[in-house]
Amino acid sequence: YFWRYLMFQSTDDLTVNKLIILYLLAKVKMPLSFSQITQTILERAYTDYFSLQQYLSEMVSAKFIVQNKENHTSWFSITDKGLQTLGFFESRIPLSTRNELESFIENNWRTLRNELEVTAEYIPVKTNEYIVHCKVNENDSTLLELKVNVSSKKQANALCKNWRNNASNLYGEILGLLAKQ
């Protein structure tokens, strides 16, 4: 009896943890990267890293969420099937957990959104030649798009990293230089 109870508990926990992920994606109303989901879920100790990976994989297979890959980043968003499932079972998520996630989203949505709207990637063209593609989007409009040819993978990685970390400052500086008379 005890082992059946334990098995039931873990199945119930598994279901709740999947619902928490669906809830997060539904409430944030935009795709989240694997690292954003991981940070949000693990900081609150809802589950462990390996289980989270398994849940995401299972929910992609079941078509509750969709995974898109851009360069080396995976982005996840909820599907209509996921929203429908969440609608049926949302009450299984403890109210305190729902409130905690809503508070997190309210306080961090700009940061989450900014990560989505600043992109940088590189494409190898030929030996020792890479095109670095940097972009800043706001409300589905491209504010700045920049392509730079560099001579090493190391330099391409550095440009991508610097763009992601400093895009708003760089955007302002570039605009200022271009507007200078």
Rosetta constraint file for C-alpha pairs under 8 A:
AtomPair CA 1 CA 5 HARMONIC 6.19 0.50
AtomPair CA 2 CA 6 HARMONIC 6.15 0.50
AtomPair CA 3 CA 7 HARMONIC 6.00 0.50
AtomPair CA 4 CA 8 HARMONIC 6.07 0.50
AtomPair CA 5 CA 9 HARMONIC 6.16 0.50
AtomPair CA 6 CA 10 HARMONIC 6.32 0.50
AtomPair CA 7 CA 11 HARMONIC 6.24 0.50
AtomPair CA 8 CA 12 HARMONIC 6.08 0.50
AtomPair CA 9 CA 13 HARMONIC 6.06 0.50
AtomPair CA 10 CA 14 HARMONIC 6.01 0.50
AtomPair CA 11 CA 15 HARMONIC 6.28 0.50
AtomPair CA 12 CA 16 HARMONIC 6.24 0.50
AtomPair CA 13 CA 17 HARMONIC 6.02 0.50
AtomPair CA 14 CA 18 HARMONIC 6.28 0.50
AtomPair CA 14 CA 55 HARMONIC 8.00 0.50
AtomPair CA 15 CA 19 HARMONIC 6.21 0.50
AtomPair CA 16 CA 20 HARMONIC 6.12 0.50
AtomPair CA 16 CA 92 HARMONIC 6.52 0.50
AtomPair CA 16 CA 93 HARMONIC 5.90 0.50
AtomPair CA 17 CA 21 HARMONIC 6.48 0.50
AtomPair CA 17 CA 46 HARMONIC 6.85 0.50
AtomPair CA 17 CA 47 HARMONIC 7.01 0.50
AtomPair CA 17 CA 55 HARMONIC 7.93 0.50
AtomPair CA 18 CA 22 HARMONIC 6.36 0.50
AtomPair CA 18 CA 55 HARMONIC 6.17 0.50
AtomPair CA 18 CA 56 HARMONIC 7.94 0.50
AtomPair CA 18 CA 59 HARMONIC 7.73 0.50
AtomPair CA 19 CA 23 HARMONIC 5.95 0.50
AtomPair CA 19 CA 86 HARMONIC 6.45 0.50
AtomPair CA 19 CA 89 HARMONIC 7.58 0.50
AtomPair CA 19 CA 90 HARMONIC 6.90 0.50
AtomPair CA 19 CA 93 HARMONIC 6.88 0.50
AtomPair CA 20 CA 24 HARMONIC 6.14 0.50
AtomPair CA 20 CA 93 HARMONIC 6.67 0.50
AtomPair CA 20 CA 98 HARMONIC 7.94 0.50
AtomPair CA 21 CA 25 HARMONIC 6.30 0.50
AtomPair CA 21 CA 37 HARMONIC 7.84 0.50
AtomPair CA 21 CA 41 HARMONIC 7.90 0.50
AtomPair CA 22 CA 26 HARMONIC 6.01 0.50
AtomPair CA 22 CA 64 HARMONIC 7.87 0.50
AtomPair CA 22 CA 65 HARMONIC 7.77 0.50
AtomPair CA 22 CA 78 HARMONIC 6.57 0.50
AtomPair CA 22 CA 82 HARMONIC 6.66 0.50
AtomPair CA 22 CA 83 HARMONIC 7.45 0.50
AtomPair CA 22 CA 86 HARMONIC 6.61 0.50
AtomPair CA 23 CA 27 HARMONIC 6.02 0.50
AtomPair CA 23 CA 86 HARMONIC 6.90 0.50
AtomPair CA 23 CA 90 HARMONIC 7.58 0.50
AtomPair CA 23 CA 98 HARMONIC 7.81 0.50
AtomPair CA 24 CA 28 HARMONIC 6.07 0.50
AtomPair CA 24 CA 101 HARMONIC 6.75 0.50
AtomPair CA 25 CA 29 HARMONIC 6.26 0.50
AtomPair CA 25 CA 30 HARMONIC 6.98 0.50
AtomPair CA 25 CA 31 HARMONIC 7.09 0.50
AtomPair CA 25 CA 32 HARMONIC 7.23 0.50
AtomPair CA 25 CA 76 HARMONIC 7.86 0.50
AtomPair CA 25 CA 77 HARMONIC 6.07 0.50
AtomPair CA 25 CA 78 HARMONIC 5.86 0.50
AtomPair CA 26 CA 30 HARMONIC 7.91 0.50
AtomPair CA 26 CA 77 HARMONIC 7.99 0.50
AtomPair CA 26 CA 78 HARMONIC 6.31 0.50
AtomPair CA 26 CA 83 HARMONIC 6.94 0.50
AtomPair CA 27 CA 102 HARMONIC 7.26 0.50
AtomPair CA 27 CA 105 HARMONIC 7.61 0.50
AtomPair CA 28 CA 105 HARMONIC 6.29 0.50
AtomPair CA 28 CA 109 HARMONIC 7.11 0.50
AtomPair CA 30 CA 77 HARMONIC 6.60 0.50
AtomPair CA 30 CA 113 HARMONIC 7.80 0.50
AtomPair CA 31 CA 75 HARMONIC 5.73 0.50
AtomPair CA 31 CA 76 HARMONIC 5.15 0.50
AtomPair CA 31 CA 77 HARMONIC 4.56 0.50
AtomPair CA 31 CA 78 HARMONIC 7.87 0.50
AtomPair CA 31 CA 116 HARMONIC 7.83 0.50
AtomPair CA 32 CA 36 HARMONIC 5.96 0.50
AtomPair CA 32 CA 37 HARMONIC 6.40 0.50
AtomPair CA 32 CA 75 HARMONIC 5.30 0.50
AtomPair CA 32 CA 76 HARMONIC 5.33 0.50
AtomPair CA 32 CA 77 HARMONIC 6.66 0.50
AtomPair CA 32 CA 112 HARMONIC 7.57 0.50
AtomPair CA 32 CA 116 HARMONIC 7.65 0.50
AtomPair CA 33 CA 37 HARMONIC 6.32 0.50
AtomPair CA 33 CA 73 HARMONIC 6.71 0.50
AtomPair CA 33 CA 74 HARMONIC 5.56 0.50
AtomPair CA 33 CA 75 HARMONIC 4.26 0.50
AtomPair CA 33 CA 76 HARMONIC 6.14 0.50
AtomPair CA 34 CA 38 HARMONIC 5.99 0.50
AtomPair CA 34 CA 73 HARMONIC 7.36 0.50
AtomPair CA 34 CA 74 HARMONIC 5.76 0.50
AtomPair CA 34 CA 75 HARMONIC 6.24 0.50
AtomPair CA 34 CA 76 HARMONIC 7.11 0.50
AtomPair CA 35 CA 39 HARMONIC 5.94 0.50
AtomPair CA 36 CA 40 HARMONIC 6.13 0.50
AtomPair CA 36 CA 112 HARMONIC 7.61 0.50
AtomPair CA 37 CA 41 HARMONIC 6.02 0.50
AtomPair CA 38 CA 42 HARMONIC 5.77 0.50
AtomPair CA 38 CA 49 HARMONIC 7.23 0.50
AtomPair CA 38 CA 52 HARMONIC 7.45 0.50
AtomPair CA 39 CA 43 HARMONIC 5.76 0.50
AtomPair CA 40 CA 44 HARMONIC 6.67 0.50
AtomPair CA 41 CA 45 HARMONIC 6.35 0.50
AtomPair CA 41 CA 46 HARMONIC 5.74 0.50
AtomPair CA 41 CA 47 HARMONIC 6.92 0.50
AtomPair CA 42 CA 46 HARMONIC 6.25 0.50
AtomPair CA 42 CA 47 HARMONIC 6.39 0.50
AtomPair CA 42 CA 48 HARMONIC 6.49 0.50
AtomPair CA 42 CA 49 HARMONIC 7.02 0.50
AtomPair CA 47 CA 51 HARMONIC 6.62 0.50
AtomPair CA 47 CA 52 HARMONIC 6.58 0.50
AtomPair CA 48 CA 52 HARMONIC 6.17 0.50
AtomPair CA 49 CA 53 HARMONIC 6.39 0.50
AtomPair CA 50 CA 54 HARMONIC 6.35 0.50
AtomPair CA 51 CA 55 HARMONIC 6.08 0.50
AtomPair CA 52 CA 56 HARMONIC 6.19 0.50
AtomPair CA 53 CA 57 HARMONIC 6.21 0.50
AtomPair CA 54 CA 58 HARMONIC 6.10 0.50
AtomPair CA 55 CA 59 HARMONIC 6.04 0.50
AtomPair CA 56 CA 60 HARMONIC 6.13 0.50
AtomPair CA 56 CA 65 HARMONIC 7.93 0.50
AtomPair CA 57 CA 61 HARMONIC 6.27 0.50
AtomPair CA 58 CA 62 HARMONIC 6.12 0.50
AtomPair CA 59 CA 63 HARMONIC 5.97 0.50
AtomPair CA 59 CA 64 HARMONIC 5.15 0.50
AtomPair CA 59 CA 65 HARMONIC 5.79 0.50
AtomPair CA 60 CA 64 HARMONIC 6.05 0.50
AtomPair CA 60 CA 65 HARMONIC 5.06 0.50
AtomPair CA 60 CA 66 HARMONIC 5.52 0.50
AtomPair CA 60 CA 67 HARMONIC 6.70 0.50
AtomPair CA 63 CA 79 HARMONIC 6.93 0.50
AtomPair CA 63 CA 81 HARMONIC 6.89 0.50
AtomPair CA 63 CA 82 HARMONIC 7.26 0.50
AtomPair CA 64 CA 78 HARMONIC 6.17 0.50
AtomPair CA 64 CA 79 HARMONIC 5.47 0.50
AtomPair CA 64 CA 80 HARMONIC 7.47 0.50
AtomPair CA 64 CA 81 HARMONIC 5.42 0.50
AtomPair CA 64 CA 82 HARMONIC 3.92 0.50
AtomPair CA 64 CA 83 HARMONIC 7.65 0.50
AtomPair CA 64 CA 85 HARMONIC 7.92 0.50
AtomPair CA 65 CA 76 HARMONIC 6.51 0.50
AtomPair CA 65 CA 77 HARMONIC 5.48 0.50
AtomPair CA 65 CA 78 HARMONIC 4.28 0.50
AtomPair CA 65 CA 79 HARMONIC 5.11 0.50
AtomPair CA 65 CA 82 HARMONIC 6.20 0.50
AtomPair CA 66 CA 76 HARMONIC 5.60 0.50
AtomPair CA 66 CA 77 HARMONIC 5.48 0.50
AtomPair CA 66 CA 78 HARMONIC 6.32 0.50
AtomPair CA 66 CA 79 HARMONIC 6.54 0.50
AtomPair CA 67 CA 74 HARMONIC 6.36 0.50
AtomPair CA 67 CA 75 HARMONIC 5.57 0.50
AtomPair CA 67 CA 76 HARMONIC 4.64 0.50
AtomPair CA 67 CA 77 HARMONIC 6.80 0.50
AtomPair CA 68 CA 74 HARMONIC 5.65 0.50
AtomPair CA 68 CA 75 HARMONIC 5.13 0.50
AtomPair CA 68 CA 76 HARMONIC 6.46 0.50
AtomPair CA 69 CA 73 HARMONIC 5.62 0.50
AtomPair CA 69 CA 74 HARMONIC 4.43 0.50
AtomPair CA 69 CA 75 HARMONIC 6.12 0.50
AtomPair CA 70 CA 74 HARMONIC 6.42 0.50
AtomPair CA 70 CA 75 HARMONIC 7.65 0.50
AtomPair CA 71 CA 121 HARMONIC 6.20 0.50
AtomPair CA 78 CA 82 HARMONIC 5.68 0.50
AtomPair CA 78 CA 83 HARMONIC 6.68 0.50
AtomPair CA 79 CA 83 HARMONIC 6.25 0.50
AtomPair CA 80 CA 84 HARMONIC 6.10 0.50
AtomPair CA 81 CA 85 HARMONIC 6.17 0.50
AtomPair CA 82 CA 86 HARMONIC 6.06 0.50
AtomPair CA 83 CA 87 HARMONIC 6.09 0.50
AtomPair CA 84 CA 88 HARMONIC 6.52 0.50
AtomPair CA 85 CA 89 HARMONIC 6.33 0.50
AtomPair CA 86 CA 90 HARMONIC 5.10 0.50
AtomPair CA 89 CA 93 HARMONIC 7.85 0.50
AtomPair CA 91 CA 95 HARMONIC 7.79 0.50
AtomPair CA 93 CA 97 HARMONIC 6.71 0.50
AtomPair CA 93 CA 98 HARMONIC 6.74 0.50
AtomPair CA 94 CA 98 HARMONIC 6.48 0.50
AtomPair CA 95 CA 99 HARMONIC 6.11 0.50
AtomPair CA 96 CA 100 HARMONIC 6.05 0.50
AtomPair CA 97 CA 101 HARMONIC 6.19 0.50
AtomPair CA 98 CA 102 HARMONIC 6.14 0.50
AtomPair CA 99 CA 103 HARMONIC 6.10 0.50
AtomPair CA 100 CA 104 HARMONIC 6.19 0.50
AtomPair CA 101 CA 105 HARMONIC 6.13 0.50
AtomPair CA 102 CA 106 HARMONIC 6.08 0.50
AtomPair CA 103 CA 107 HARMONIC 6.18 0.50
AtomPair CA 104 CA 108 HARMONIC 5.94 0.50
AtomPair CA 105 CA 109 HARMONIC 5.19 0.50
AtomPair CA 108 CA 112 HARMONIC 6.26 0.50
AtomPair CA 109 CA 113 HARMONIC 5.92 0.50
AtomPair CA 110 CA 114 HARMONIC 5.98 0.50
AtomPair CA 111 CA 115 HARMONIC 6.37 0.50
AtomPair CA 112 CA 116 HARMONIC 6.69 0.50
AtomPair CA 113 CA 117 HARMONIC 6.35 0.50
AtomPair CA 114 CA 118 HARMONIC 6.30 0.50
AtomPair CA 115 CA 119 HARMONIC 7.88 0.50
AtomPair CA 115 CA 164 HARMONIC 7.89 0.50
AtomPair CA 117 CA 135 HARMONIC 7.84 0.50
AtomPair CA 117 CA 136 HARMONIC 5.80 0.50
AtomPair CA 117 CA 137 HARMONIC 4.91 0.50
AtomPair CA 117 CA 138 HARMONIC 6.50 0.50
AtomPair CA 118 CA 134 HARMONIC 7.73 0.50
AtomPair CA 118 CA 135 HARMONIC 5.87 0.50
AtomPair CA 118 CA 136 HARMONIC 4.77 0.50
AtomPair CA 118 CA 137 HARMONIC 6.48 0.50
AtomPair CA 118 CA 163 HARMONIC 7.94 0.50
AtomPair CA 118 CA 164 HARMONIC 6.14 0.50
AtomPair CA 118 CA 167 HARMONIC 6.92 0.50
AtomPair CA 119 CA 134 HARMONIC 5.79 0.50
AtomPair CA 119 CA 135 HARMONIC 5.23 0.50
AtomPair CA 119 CA 136 HARMONIC 6.61 0.50
AtomPair CA 119 CA 163 HARMONIC 7.88 0.50
AtomPair CA 119 CA 164 HARMONIC 6.55 0.50
AtomPair CA 120 CA 132 HARMONIC 7.08 0.50
AtomPair CA 120 CA 133 HARMONIC 5.58 0.50
AtomPair CA 120 CA 134 HARMONIC 4.33 0.50
AtomPair CA 120 CA 135 HARMONIC 6.34 0.50
AtomPair CA 120 CA 160 HARMONIC 4.97 0.50
AtomPair CA 120 CA 161 HARMONIC 7.68 0.50
AtomPair CA 120 CA 163 HARMONIC 6.61 0.50
AtomPair CA 120 CA 164 HARMONIC 6.56 0.50
AtomPair CA 121 CA 132 HARMONIC 5.77 0.50
AtomPair CA 121 CA 133 HARMONIC 5.36 0.50
AtomPair CA 121 CA 134 HARMONIC 6.63 0.50
AtomPair CA 121 CA 160 HARMONIC 6.02 0.50
AtomPair CA 122 CA 130 HARMONIC 6.29 0.50
AtomPair CA 122 CA 131 HARMONIC 5.41 0.50
AtomPair CA 122 CA 132 HARMONIC 4.18 0.50
AtomPair CA 122 CA 133 HARMONIC 5.89 0.50
AtomPair CA 122 CA 156 HARMONIC 6.24 0.50
AtomPair CA 122 CA 157 HARMONIC 7.56 0.50
AtomPair CA 122 CA 160 HARMONIC 7.44 0.50
AtomPair CA 123 CA 130 HARMONIC 5.47 0.50
AtomPair CA 123 CA 131 HARMONIC 5.23 0.50
AtomPair CA 123 CA 132 HARMONIC 6.52 0.50
AtomPair CA 123 CA 133 HARMONIC 7.99 0.50
AtomPair CA 124 CA 129 HARMONIC 6.14 0.50
AtomPair CA 124 CA 130 HARMONIC 4.39 0.50
AtomPair CA 124 CA 131 HARMONIC 6.46 0.50
AtomPair CA 125 CA 129 HARMONIC 5.49 0.50
AtomPair CA 125 CA 130 HARMONIC 5.33 0.50
AtomPair CA 125 CA 131 HARMONIC 6.76 0.50
AtomPair CA 126 CA 130 HARMONIC 7.21 0.50
AtomPair CA 128 CA 150 HARMONIC 7.94 0.50
AtomPair CA 128 CA 151 HARMONIC 4.90 0.50
AtomPair CA 128 CA 152 HARMONIC 5.33 0.50
AtomPair CA 128 CA 153 HARMONIC 7.49 0.50
AtomPair CA 129 CA 149 HARMONIC 6.81 0.50
AtomPair CA 129 CA 150 HARMONIC 5.82 0.50
AtomPair CA 129 CA 151 HARMONIC 4.65 0.50
AtomPair CA 129 CA 152 HARMONIC 6.33 0.50
AtomPair CA 130 CA 149 HARMONIC 5.68 0.50
AtomPair CA 130 CA 150 HARMONIC 5.32 0.50
AtomPair CA 130 CA 151 HARMONIC 6.22 0.50
AtomPair CA 130 CA 152 HARMONIC 6.76 0.50
AtomPair CA 130 CA 153 HARMONIC 6.92 0.50
AtomPair CA 130 CA 156 HARMONIC 6.70 0.50
AtomPair CA 131 CA 147 HARMONIC 6.42 0.50
AtomPair CA 131 CA 148 HARMONIC 5.56 0.50
AtomPair CA 131 CA 149 HARMONIC 4.56 0.50
AtomPair CA 131 CA 150 HARMONIC 6.38 0.50
AtomPair CA 131 CA 156 HARMONIC 7.66 0.50
AtomPair CA 132 CA 146 HARMONIC 7.95 0.50
AtomPair CA 132 CA 147 HARMONIC 5.50 0.50
AtomPair CA 132 CA 148 HARMONIC 5.11 0.50
AtomPair CA 132 CA 149 HARMONIC 6.28 0.50
AtomPair CA 132 CA 150 HARMONIC 7.30 0.50
AtomPair CA 132 CA 156 HARMONIC 6.07 0.50
AtomPair CA 132 CA 159 HARMONIC 7.38 0.50
AtomPair CA 132 CA 160 HARMONIC 7.13 0.50
AtomPair CA 133 CA 145 HARMONIC 7.36 0.50
AtomPair CA 133 CA 146 HARMONIC 5.84 0.50
AtomPair CA 133 CA 147 HARMONIC 4.59 0.50
AtomPair CA 133 CA 148 HARMONIC 6.70 0.50
AtomPair CA 134 CA 145 HARMONIC 5.77 0.50
AtomPair CA 134 CA 146 HARMONIC 5.10 0.50
AtomPair CA 134 CA 147 HARMONIC 6.35 0.50
AtomPair CA 134 CA 160 HARMONIC 7.23 0.50
AtomPair CA 134 CA 163 HARMONIC 6.92 0.50
AtomPair CA 135 CA 142 HARMONIC 7.26 0.50
AtomPair CA 135 CA 143 HARMONIC 7.70 0.50
AtomPair CA 135 CA 144 HARMONIC 5.66 0.50
AtomPair CA 135 CA 145 HARMONIC 4.41 0.50
AtomPair CA 135 CA 146 HARMONIC 6.30 0.50
AtomPair CA 136 CA 142 HARMONIC 6.01 0.50
AtomPair CA 136 CA 143 HARMONIC 5.54 0.50
AtomPair CA 136 CA 144 HARMONIC 5.28 0.50
AtomPair CA 136 CA 145 HARMONIC 6.54 0.50
AtomPair CA 136 CA 167 HARMONIC 7.33 0.50
AtomPair CA 137 CA 141 HARMONIC 5.36 0.50
AtomPair CA 137 CA 142 HARMONIC 4.38 0.50
AtomPair CA 137 CA 143 HARMONIC 5.45 0.50
AtomPair CA 137 CA 144 HARMONIC 7.22 0.50
AtomPair CA 138 CA 142 HARMONIC 6.45 0.50
AtomPair CA 138 CA 143 HARMONIC 6.67 0.50
AtomPair CA 144 CA 171 HARMONIC 7.34 0.50
AtomPair CA 150 CA 155 HARMONIC 6.72 0.50
AtomPair CA 150 CA 156 HARMONIC 6.41 0.50
AtomPair CA 151 CA 155 HARMONIC 7.17 0.50
AtomPair CA 151 CA 156 HARMONIC 7.91 0.50
AtomPair CA 152 CA 156 HARMONIC 6.25 0.50
AtomPair CA 153 CA 157 HARMONIC 6.12 0.50
AtomPair CA 154 CA 158 HARMONIC 6.22 0.50
AtomPair CA 155 CA 159 HARMONIC 6.15 0.50
AtomPair CA 156 CA 160 HARMONIC 6.26 0.50
AtomPair CA 157 CA 161 HARMONIC 6.15 0.50
AtomPair CA 158 CA 162 HARMONIC 6.05 0.50
AtomPair CA 159 CA 163 HARMONIC 6.00 0.50
AtomPair CA 160 CA 164 HARMONIC 6.23 0.50
AtomPair CA 161 CA 165 HARMONIC 6.21 0.50
AtomPair CA 162 CA 166 HARMONIC 5.80 0.50
AtomPair CA 162 CA 167 HARMONIC 7.62 0.50
AtomPair CA 163 CA 167 HARMONIC 4.92 0.50
AtomPair CA 163 CA 170 HARMONIC 7.55 0.50
AtomPair CA 166 CA 170 HARMONIC 6.04 0.50
AtomPair CA 167 CA 171 HARMONIC 5.79 0.50
AtomPair CA 168 CA 172 HARMONIC 6.33 0.50
AtomPair CA 169 CA 173 HARMONIC 6.24 0.50
AtomPair CA 170 CA 174 HARMONIC 6.01 0.50
AtomPair CA 171 CA 175 HARMONIC 6.10 0.50
AtomPair CA 172 CA 176 HARMONIC 6.05 0.50
AtomPair CA 173 CA 177 HARMONIC 6.15 0.50
AtomPair CA 174 CA 178 HARMONIC 6.11 0.50
AtomPair CA 175 CA 179 HARMONIC 6.08 0.50
AtomPair CA 176 CA 180 HARMONIC 6.06 0.50
